[in-house]
Amino acid sequence: MHAQTSSRPKKTLSSLCRTVLIASCYLAIVVAADPLTTDQIFAQYGFLQKWVAPMPSKPLGPNNPSNATMTPAGAKVELEGGDTGSLDLGSKAATNGHRAPADTGEGFVVDNWRTTYKSIQIGGKNIAFVPDPIIPTPPLSLNANTTTNSSQVLQVYYPKGSYVPSLGSVTGGTQFYATPFGANVSFQSMMISYEVAFPAGFNYVLGGKLPGVYGGASYDGCSGGVQSTGSNCLTMRMMWRQSGVGEVYAYIPSNTKFCKDSNVQCNDVYGTSIGRGTVFFAPNQWTRIDIVMQLNDPAGLSNGKLAVYLNGNKVVDMATLSYRSTGMVAFHGLMFSSFFGGSDETYATPVDQYIYFKNIRMAVGPEAKLYEGSGTSAASLLTSPWRQLPSLPSRIQSSWLACFLALISPSTLAGAFMWITVLTWQVL
């Protein structure tokens, strides 16, 4: 009897310890799954450089072309890399025909964002900087990166009747390229992050484009139905669809296996939709998007990486993309592209509308080593956290591992020791 009485407290203590241990495991897993800030994502993937888009300290209105200084055809202008060349206003690489004053939205972007050809390709007059008109950013639990670098936000204007600028009679939205890390350098991995807000009552119609990145030569296709050949260019933008549903909108090479992925909708004429429905752009609030990309390397393999975070939570995680078919294409810079469309007037906005952007950031990994051909034996894979984190963040993986070892251990004390050991390894 005495033996039974003395053993009961030990059993109760053991059960209590095990209960506490299970609760600790659960808490650690929940904490590990908290939304990530942009800086945490930057660190997780081992990026080496970052850029924050400058924003003005005061409002800057849209540019009025009639008051601007005209750039005549044939004039010498500074091109990418500091070279000068003759400007053909009829070419794709030409400016929109005027130099914007510095005290306008267009002028500020051209002067401070390293835009290619020192110009806005389309819709410069639709750019302005205004005080934030949207309700306060959601709490940290919903959006873990709320720090702004200015009281002003970028406003893009979409006039009534506008859709794809090259097709419609009314120019809405804007499109331009920028090379914040240098005009003559490309990268193996790239990240773009920004917050976007659609005002209350916004009419999404059938959809439209949002900013992303480009690789290869700018103005060389990979948009507007001009497909990627794998050796010319690539673009990775976001897109909103009807009712605010979002997706990644890609112009990259495709193959049968890739197109059969349930997360992918290929299109032989226009861009490929990736992760449609995993993103939602709610009206009258800021939504943060982080897109992380790593080239397929060697270029002949379909092992490119893509991760998309919505307000700090990963919603897309793929490792089967083919961004290119030759080692001469790599990530290059910003493609700020936003307009309604769609390729026909059914996408046109029925009223004047605005979309707002802030906290626009980019980050890059190592410089790409360009090479001819598919490079199946000439290029080496980039060492990065992608290999260490195949599907779940390492914190979650190791938390599950610790819990599993602790629970199967015949000794609660031994289980606790395993738990502490793994946690210590995580921190170190």
N, C-alpha and C positions, 0 to 999 in steps of 0.2 A: 504494500500500500504506500509505504514511504517513497518507494522508487517511482510509482506512478505520479505521486503528488509532486515530486521534485522535477519530473520531466516535463510537466505541463507548462510551466513558465518558459522553459526553453523553446517549446514548440510555438508558444504564443509570440515570443520574441523573434523567432525565426520567421514566422508568418508576417509579423509587422515589418521586419527588415525587407522581406521580399516585396511587400506592398509598397513600401517607400521607394524601393529600387525601381519597381514598375512605373510608379508615378514620376520618378525622376527621368526615366527613359522617355516617357510620353512628353514631358515638359521640354526635354532637350530637343526632341524631334519637332515639336511645334515651334520652338524658338529658331531652330535651324531653317525652317521653312518661311520665316518672316520675309517680307518684300525686301529686295536689295536696292540700295541707292545706285545711281550711275557710277559713282566712284568705286563702290564695291564690285560692280560688274567689271569695270576697267581693271581693277587689281586681280580679279579672279581669272581673267583670260590673259593676263600678262602683257597688256599693251604698254608700249614704250613712250609714246608721245600723245599729248591731248591738246585740243584746241577748243576754246569757248568763243562762240561768235560774239564779237563786240556789239553792244547795244548803246544807243545814245542816252544821254542823261536828261534829255528834254524831248517833247514831241516833235516829229518831223513829218510834214505833210507830203502828199503825193506830188510828183513832178508834173509840171505843165509843159509839154513839149514845145508849145509856141513861144515860151520864154527861155528856152534852153539854147545853148550854143551849138549850132549845127556842125556836124563833121562831114565835110564834102567827100564825095566818092573820089578815091585815088589818093586821099590824104595819108601821110605817114603816121601810123599809130604804133604804140608799144604792144607787142604780142606776148604770149607766154614765154617765160625765160628771159625777158628783157630785150628780145629781138625786136626790130622794127620791120614793118611791112606795109604794103599798099592795101588799103581797105576797099573791098568790093561790097557795096551795100546790097548787092543782089545775092551774095553768097550766104550760106548757112552760118559762116563764121563771122559775119559782119555784125556791127552794133545795130541797134534799132534806130540809128540815124541822128542821134543827138548826144551831147554830153550833158549829163544831169548836174545841176547845181549841188554843191556839197550840203546845203541845208535842206535837202529833200530826202525822202526815204530811199529813193533809187540812188542818189548821189552818195549817201552814207554807206550803203552796201557795196557799191563799186569801189569806194575809197578804202574800206576797212576789211572786206571779206576776201580779198584776193580773187575776184571774179576773173574768169578767163577772158582775154581780149579787153579787159577793163570795161566790161559792159554787162548789161542785162539783156539776154537774148530776146525775151518776149515779156511784155507787160510791165516794164519798169515803172510806168505811171500808175500802176495798181498797188505799189508798195508804199506803206507809210508806217511810222512808229507812233503809237498812241499809249496813253495810260491804260493799265489792265482793266478791261470792262467786265471781266468774268468774276463770278463769286469766288471767294477765297479758295485756294488749293485745298483738296481734301486732306484729312488728318494723315499723319505719318504712316498709320497702319494701312492706308490705301495708296498713298503716293509718297514714297520714301525719299524723294529728291525735290524739295520745295524751295531750295535756295535760288533766288534770282540774282542776276548780275546787273540789273537795272530796273528802274520803276516803269520803264517803257517795254511794250511788247510789239512784235512785228504784226502788222495788219495787212492782209491781202484782200483785194477787192475783186468781186466777180459780178460784173454788170448783168442786168436782165438780158436774157437771150444768148449769153455766152456759153460756149463749150469749147472743144479742142481749138486752141488759138489759130492753128494753121488752116482750119476748115470753116469756122464760123465767121460771120460778118462783124461780130463784136468781139474784141479781145478781152478776155477775162482771165484772172489769175496771173501767174508769172512763171517763167522758167529761166534759169541761168545755172552755169557751172562755176565752181570755185575750187582752188587748189591750196588750202590752208597750210599744207605741209611742204609745198614746193611744186613748181610746174613740171619739173623734169624728173620726178621720182615716183615710183609705184610701190605698193606694199602687199605683203602676203596676207595680212589680216587687217580688217577695218571695222570700226564701230561708229554708228551714228545714233545720237540721242536727241530728243526734243519733246517739248510739251506742246500739245495742240488743243485748241478749244473751238467748238462750234457753238455759236450763240443760241440762246433759247429761241425756239421756233424755227430753227434752221431747217430748210427744205433740202434733204439729201438727194432728191430726184433719183436717178439710177446709179449715181456714183461719180467719183472724181479722184484725181491723183494727189498724193502727198509726197514730201521730200524723201530722198534716199541718197544712194551713192552711185558712182559710175566707175568703170574701168576701161582701159584701152583709150582710144582717141575720143574726145568730146566732139559733138556734132557729127559723129560717124554712124548714126543709126541707133539701134537698140532702144527705140521708142517710136511711137506713131505707126506701128506696123512694120517697121524696118527691123527684121529679125537679127539676132546674134548668130554669126557663123561659127563662133568659137575662137575666131582669129582676128575679129575686128573690134569688139567692144562687149560690155556687159552693163546692165543697170539693175539696181535693186531699190525699188521705191515702195512706199505704202500706198494703199488705195482704200477709200471709203466706198461702200456700196449702199444700196437702198436701206433706209431706216438706221443707218449708222454702223452697219456691220463692216468689219475691216479685214484686211489681208495684206500679205506681201505681194507686190506685183513685179514680176521679174522678166527681164529679157536676157535669157541665158540659154545655152544649148540644152536640148531635151533628148530623152531616149525612151524607149518603150517601158523599161522597168521603172524609171522615174515617174512617168506619166500614169502608171498604174497605182502609185501610192495614193491612199485614200485622202491624204492631206494636200494633194496636188490636182489642179485642173489645167491641163495643157490646152493651148490654143495655137493652131497653125498660122493664124493671121495676125494676132496681137499677142500681148504678154501672157505669161503663165501665172495663174493664181496659186498662192501657197498659203495654207492655213486660214482659208476663208471661214469666218465665224469664230475664230479664236480670239479676235479683237473686236471690241465694241467702242465706238466713239459716242459717248453720252452727251447730250446737249447741255450747254451752260455749266460745264466744268472742265478743268484741265485734265487731259489724259497724257501720261508719259509713255513714250515709246523708246525702247532701246533695241537696236538691231546689231547683232554681232555676226560677222562673216569671216570665213577663212577659205582661201583658195583650195581647189582640188590640186593636189601636187603629188606625183608628177601630173602634168596636164592631161595625160591620156587616161587617167582614172576618174571615176565618179565618187570622189571622197571629200568633196567640199562640205564645209560646215555652215550651218545657219541656226542661230538662236534668236528668238524674239521675246522680249519682256514687255508685259503690259503692267504699268504701274509697279514695276519691280518684281513681278511674278512671271516666271518663264511659261510661255504658252505655245511656243514652237521650238522644237529641238530636232534637227535633221543632220545627217552626216552622209548623204548620198547625192549631193549636188555636183553638177559639172558646170562650173562658171566659165570654162574656157577649154579649148582643144589644143592650144599651143602655149608654150611658155612665154610668149611675147605679150600676153594680156595679163594685167594684174589690177588691183584696186588703185584708183587714182585720186578721187576727190568727191566733193559734194555735188549732187544734182538736186538743186532746189526746184522742184517741179510741182505746181499745184494749179489745177483747173478742173472744171466739170467735163466729164467725158471719160470713155465713150467716143465713138466715131460718128455719131449723127445727132441731129437736133433733138431727139428724144431725151438726150442727156442734158440739154440746156437748162440753166436755172430760170425759173419763171419770174423771179424778182431779183433786185439788187441784193447781194449777200456779202458777208465777210467771214473770214476764218483767221484765227489768231495763233501766233507761235511765240514761244519763249524757251530759254535754257537750251539753245541749239548748240550741241557739242559733237565733236568727233574725236576719235582716237585711232592710232595705228600701231601695228606690230613691226616686225623687222622689214627692212626694205626687200622687195622682191628681187630675186636673181633671175633676170630675163634670159630666155634661151629659145632657140628655134626648135620646132617640132614638138612632139608630145612629151619628150623628156622622161620616158619610162626608166631610163638608166642614168640620166644626167642630173636629175634634181632629187633632193632629199626632202623628206617630210618635215614640216615645222613642228618643233617640240613646243607643246603648249598644254594648258589645262584641259583642252578637249580630250586628250587621251586619258587623263586622270579622272575626268567627269563624264562618262559616257551617257548617262541619262539623268542621274540625280546628283545634286551638290554633294561634295565629299562629307560635309558635316552631317547630312542625313544618312549617307551610307554608313559612316563610322558609328553613328548613334544606334542604328539598327544592329550593327555588328556587336556593339557593346551590350545592348539589351539581350540579344540572342545568347551570347556567351554567358551572361549573368544568369539568365533564366534556366539554362540547361545545366549549370554548374551544380554539383551535389552539395556544395558548401556555399552558403550565403556570403560568408566572408571572402571566399575565393572569387565569387561573382562580383562582389563590390570592388575587389582589387582589380579585376579585369576592366570594370567600368571606369575606374579612376585612371588606369593605365591608358586606355584608348582616348579618354578625354584629354589627358596630358599630351598624348601624341598629336591630337588635333591642334591644340594650342601652339605647340612647338612647330 
